[in-house]
Amino acid sequence: MKKIIGALLIAGLPGVSHADTSIDELKSELLTLQRKVDDLEKSAAAAASAKPQNPDPGVSATEFASLKQQVAKQDLQVETLSTAASEGPTAGLSVTGYLDPVYLYNRNARSGGFSFLDHNSAYTYYNGNAGDVYLDIKKTFGVGPLAPSAEIQIQPNRGAGNTTLDGAKGNNMFNTAFVTIPHDDANQFVAGLMPSLAGYEYQQSNTLPTLTHNLLYDFSIPGYFVGIGYNGSHGEYTWKVILGNEQNLTHAATASDSSARLHTNLTPMINWRIDRSKGAWDWGWSAAVGRQLIYSGNAAGDCTSGGFGYNCSSSGAFSTYMFTEIDASYAVADSTFNAEFDLGNQKHAAWNGGDATWWGFSLLYTQKWRLPTIGLMGFAARWDYLNDSKNGGGGGNTYVGGSSIAGSASPGTDGLNGFGIDPACLASSNNNGQSCKGANHQDIALDLMFYPAVSYTVKVEYRHDWSNRNVFQRADGSWRKSNDVIGTTLVYTF
């Protein structure tokens, strides 16, 4: 009997001494320990009934009292931790995120290297949100579906704050920040800085099977919204609506920009999305309508000393913006298929001062399988196409104000991302390139994914981008129609 009591005491001690033991584990240990005590009491009672002259065979009153005291202490600890979890200062608080150091080699730039937590390169199609730290901090005030919450996402160098809200300084680390106030079990009000509702891709690297984003995510769909919104659901349908100021997604301000109006949109627009999920399929439709900044170089009129111009005489800083897209997802077992089609228009936002019109599609296929020696791994293949040729290009999130790899670029081009007009057309033009057409950009991305552990994902990507015009700039200043990028990243999720 003494050996049983000693074993019970040893079994109870770990649940008390290890601070990282969860409440559920403590409750399980306590229940097991309590059952053993009950069994011991029943055994003692049976022994007392069988042999009244010796009611406590082999067990002293002190030892038995010590065991019951141990159970009482552990019961108090479980109750204290349960109270703290539901009512204490950390109640409802969760912190999740990831780290994703990345290595990239760019053929046109003739350079390769590691990128992590730095500002050494602009947000482009080949580095996107990779190479950064991401934190999601959420606090729920209360329990149940009607409890309000506040959520803040921090991403120093690749988030919305760095690329859209803080201009050339690049030190706004907030990606999103919003509050959610439930109306009932299926409807909520939201307010703050929120991501766009368009497309099948999410921003976070740990949600992407590929290393890079598709062309539509980077250059077609709206960026982020500062405003208010409403989320609802009924049966197979869900819907979201945001009324707010839209912020561009991919191009941050630079020191040469003397007009803050170009990067702080104070004109609200409306963005909505409707989804229908049935079985393995999800169908979505989203749209955005309002007035948006004319954010591109412009041959017809330049109203800033930095060359970020717009056609001042006809449109001013803002113009009518309309965008719509449909997307679909099919997921069964370890296979997933995604498709998206976009169409957008913005008045007076093209290179030659005319209307900017863009359209495109993205197709993505992913497959996972398990190999005997390697373990779980995956493959992804994606094809994107974005037509931005009308009036020299521009509109959406494209920027044709002279971005370059070599330190200098022709007006009307984006040598980093492969948009805008051919510099040769500009050089031979007698009207400042207003008759030149913009580029149509395509890419194919092939990825291998490895999952060595639950929290780790290793991605290796080869991406080939090409255009119908010479809009990709090389390190020597020359221009060509294509570029290749090879990259790898380790995404650690916590």
N, C-alpha and C positions, 0 to 999 in steps of 0.2 A: 504493500500500500504506500509506503514511503517513496518507493521508486515512481509510482504513479503521480503522487503529489509533486515530486521534483520535476518530472517531465512536464506537468501542467504549468508549473511556474516558469520554466524555461520557454515553453511555447507561448506564454503570454507576454514575456518581456520584449520581444522584437517589435510588436505592435505599438509599444509605448515609447521605445527609445529611438525609432527611426522617424525623423520629422517628415520625410518625403513619402511616407505611406499614405495612400489615399483614404478618404473617409469610408468608402465602400469596402476597402480591404480591412480597415479596422473593425467595421461592423461585422464582417464575416468572421474575423478572428474572435471577436467578442462572443458571437453566437456559438461558435464551436466550443470556446472555453466554458460558456454558461451551460451548454449541454453536458459537458464532462462533469461539471460541478453537480448538476442535477443528478446525473447517473451515480456519482459518488455518494450523494445524500441518500439516494434510493438504496444503494448497496449497504450503507451504514444502518438505515432503517430496517432492512431485511435481516441484517446480522443481529440487530438488537432484538428483533422478534423471535429469531431462531434461538438466540442465546442471551436471555435477559441478564444473566450474570456478567456478561462482557459486552456492553452495547457499542463499544468503539474498539474493535479489534485492530491493533497495530497503528492507529492514528490518534495522535494527541489532539486535544482541544485547541492548543496554540497553533499547530500546523494547519488544521482545518480552517481556523479563523483567519490565518494569514492568506490562504488561498482565496477565500471569499472577499477579503479586502482588496486583493489584486484585481479581481473581477470588477469590483465597485469602482476602482480607480480608472480602469480602462473604459468602463461605461461612461464615466464623467468626461474623459478625454474625447470620446466619440461625440458626446452631446455638445461639448465646447466647440469642436471643429465644425460640426453641423451648423451650429448657430452662427459662427464666423463666416461660413460659406454663404449663408443666406441673408445675413444682416450686417456683417462687418464691412470695413472700408474696401476690402477687395471683393466683396460679393458682386457677382455678375461681371467681373473683369476678366478679359482674355487678351493675350498678346501672342500673335502669330506672325509669321513672315518667312523670309528666305534671304540667302546670300547667293549671288551668281557671278563669281569671277569668270571672265571670258577671254579667250584668245582669238584674234581675227587677223587674217591676211587678206589684203586688198591688192589685186593685181595692178589696177591702174595707178594706185598710189605708190606701188612698189614698196610697201611697208607692211610689217606685221608685228604684233606685240600683244601683251596682256593689258587688259583694261579692267579697273575695279576702283570705284569710289573716286573718280577723277573727272575733270572738266576739259580734258585734252582734246576732245572731239565733239562736234555738233551732233545733234540727233539726226541720224540719217537712216536710209532704208536698211543698212546692213548692221547697225548697232542698236537701234531702237531702245528698248528698256533694259537691255542686258548690261552687265558689269556694275551692279549696284546692290545696295542693301534695301530691303523692303520690310516695313513694320506695319502691322494692322493692329491698332489698339481699340478695343470695343468695351464699352461699359453699359450694362443693362441695369436699369433702375427698377428692381422688383422681379417677380417671377410670372410666368405665364405669357400667353400670346398678346396680352394688352399692356405689357410692360414697355415703356419708352426706352430708347437707347441712343447713345452717341458714339460715333465711330470716326477715327482719325487714321489716315494712311500716310506714312512718312516714306518718301523716296527722294533722297537728296539731289541726285544728278540726272535722273531720267524721268522724273515725275512731272505732272502737269504744272506744279509750281515753278519748277526750274525752266521749262520750255515755253510757258505761256504767260505766267503771272508776274514774273520778276525781271523780265527784260534781260539786258546785258549783264546784270549783276550775277544772276545764276545762283543765288543762295537761298531761294525759297524752297524748303524741304518738304512742304506739304503737297501730297498728291491729291487726296480728297479729304473732306471733313464735312460731315453732315449728321443731322439728328433725324431719328425716325420716331414718329408718334402714331401708334396704332389707333384706328377708329373702331375696328372690330377684328375678328379673327382673320378676315380676308382682305382688309383694306388698311393702308397706312399713308400718312402724310410724311414727306421728307423735305428737308431744307438744308442748304449749304452748298459746298462745291462737290459736284457729282459727275461721273463719267457719262459719255454719250450712250445712247440706247441702241445704236446701229451696229449691225454686223454680227458675225458668228464668233469673232475672236474677243477674248478678254485681254487686258493689258499685262497682267502679271506673268512673269517668265515661268513660274511653276505650274501655270495652267496651259501653257503652249506646248504642243508636241514638237514644234520646230524651234530653231534658235531665233530666227527673224520673224517679224510680222509680215502679213500679206500687204500688197500695194494699196488695197482699198482701206485697210485700217490706218496706214500711215498718211495717205494723201487724198482720200476721197471723203470719208465719213466726218461728221462734226467732231469736235474735240471734247472739251469739258464745259459744264454749265454751272454758273453761280446763280442760284435761284431757289424755287420751291417746286415740289413735285407730288405726285399721287400714284400709289401702286395698288392694284386690285387683282382679284382672281375669282373665277367662278367655273367650276367643272374643269373642262379641258382648256379653258382660256385664261390667260393672264394679260394684264395691260399696265403700262407705265406712261406717265405724262410729266414733262418738265417744262416749266416756264422760267426762262432765265437768260443771262448774258452768256453767249457762246464764246469760248476761247479756242483759238487755233491749236492744233495738236502737235505739229512737228517742227515748227520753225520759231526759235527764240529770237528776241530782239538782239541787236548788236549795238556796239558803242557808236556807230555811225548814224544810228537812227535818232533823229532829233524830234520826232513826233510821237509822244506817248499815246496819242489816239490810235496809232496803228496796232497797239498791242493790248489795249484795255477796252474791250467792247462793252459799252454801257447801254446798248440797245437790246432789250429782251427779245427773244424769239421762242417759238414753241417747238418742242421735240416730243414725239410719242412713239410707242411701240406696242404691238399686239402679237401675242404668241398663241399657237394652238399645239398642244402636245397630246399625241395619241399613239400608244404603243412605242415603237422604236423611232417614230418620226416626231420632229418639232419643226413647225413652220412659223416664220416670223416676218413681220412687215413693220418698218419704221419710216418716219419722215420728219423733216424739219423745215419750218417756214418762218421767215422774218427778214430782218435787215442785218447785213453782216459787213464787217470791214473789208475794204478792197485792199487785200494784202499781197501785192505783187508789184514787180517793176512794171512800168508802163511807158510805151514809146510815145503816146499821145500827150502826155503831160506829167511833169515831175514836180511835186509840191514839197519835197523835202530835200535838204542838202545831201542826205545820205544816199539818195538814189532809190528810195523805196516807193516811188511815186504812184499816183493814181490820176485819173483824168479829172482834174479839179474843175475844169470849165463846165463839165456836163453832169458829174455825179457826186462830187464831194467825197467825204471819207467813207460813206456807207452806201450800200445799194441792196436791192431786193435779192434774197437768197432763197432757193428752193432745192430740196434734196429728198430723195426717196430711195429705198432699197428693199429687196426681199431676200431672205436667206432660209436655208433648210439644213437640218442635221438628221442623220440617220445613224443610230448606234445599236449594234447587236453583238453580243459576246465581246470579242476583242477587236472588232472592226468598227471604224467610224468614217462617215463620209459627210463633208460639209460643202455647201455651195452658197454663193452670194452674187447678186447682181445689183449694181449701183447706177444711179442717174442723178446728175446735179446741174444746176444753172445759177449763175450770178451775173447780174447786170453790170456792164462796164468794168469787169474785173480781169479781162484778158490782156495780153501783152499790148495789142494795138488799140486798146481803149474800147473795144467792142465787148459783147457778152461772152463770158466764159462758159463753156459747156463741156462736161466730162461724163464719161460712162465707162463701166468696166465690170469684170467678173473675177471671182476667185473660186478655185476648186481644190479641195484638200482631202486626201485619203490617208488614214493611219491604220496600222495593223500591229498587234502585239502577239508575241508567242514566247514559249518557254523552251530553252535548249538545255540538254542535260548538264553540260559543263559551264556554260555562260550564265544560265538562269534567265530571268525575265528580260526581254529586250523588245524593241519596237522599230518600226520603219514608217516614215512619213514622206509623201510626195505632194507637192503643191504647184499649181500653175495659176499665175495672175496675169491680167491684162487690164491696162488703164489707157483709154483714149482721151488725150488732152490736146488735140491738134487745132481746134477752132480758134481763129484770131490770134494765133501764136502761143496759145496755152495760157494757163493761169486758172485761178478759182480753186475751190475746195481747200485743201491744205498744201497745194503746190505753191512753190515760191520761185518766180523767175526774175529775181532782182540781181542776179550776178553772183551766185554762190560758186565757190571754186575749190579745187584740190591744190592747184599750183600757186595760189596766192593772188591770182588775178583772173578775171573771167569777163566775157562779153555781156553787156546788158541783155536781158531777155532770156538768160540761160540759168540752169541750175546744174553745174558740173558735178556736184556731189551726188545728186539723186537721179540725174538723167531725164530732165524735163526742159521745156522751153524750145527755143528756135536754134537752128544750126548756125554757128558763128559765121560760116562761109556765106550763108544767105544774108546775114546782116551786113557783112563786108561788101557784098555786091549790090546791095539794095540802094536805091536812090530816095527812099522815103523812110529812113531810119528803121528798116526792117518791119514796117507795118503790114507788108504783104506776105511775110514769112509764116509758114505753118508751124505749129508746135509738134512736139514729139508724142508718139504712141509707145508706151513703155510696157514690156513684158518681163516675166521672170519665171524660172523653174528652180525650185528648192527641193533638195533631197537630203533627208535626215536619218541618222541612226540614233536610237535612244537606248541607253542601258540603265538598269535599275538595280544596282548592287545591294541596296538596302531600302527600307521603307522611306527614309528621309532624303535619299540621294537620287538624283537623276543626272546622267551624263549625256550631253547631246553633241553630235558631230554633224555639221552641215556643209554641203557644197551648194552654192547658189550662183546661177548664171542669169544676168540681166542683159537685155538687149532692147534696142529702139530702132525705129525706121529712119532716124536722123543721127548725125554726129553730135550727141549732147552729153557724152561721158568724157570728162576731162582727165588726162593723164598727168603724172608728176612732172613731165617735161613741158606741159602747157598745151600739147596737141590734143585733138579731139577724136573720139572714135565712137562706134555704135554699140559697144558692149563692155561689160566688166564682169569679173569673176571674184567671188569671195569664198574663202574657206574659214570656218570657225568652229570652236568647241567651247563648251561651258559646263561647269559643274554647279548644279542648282541644289542647294541644301535647304530644305524646308523644315521649319520648326513651329 
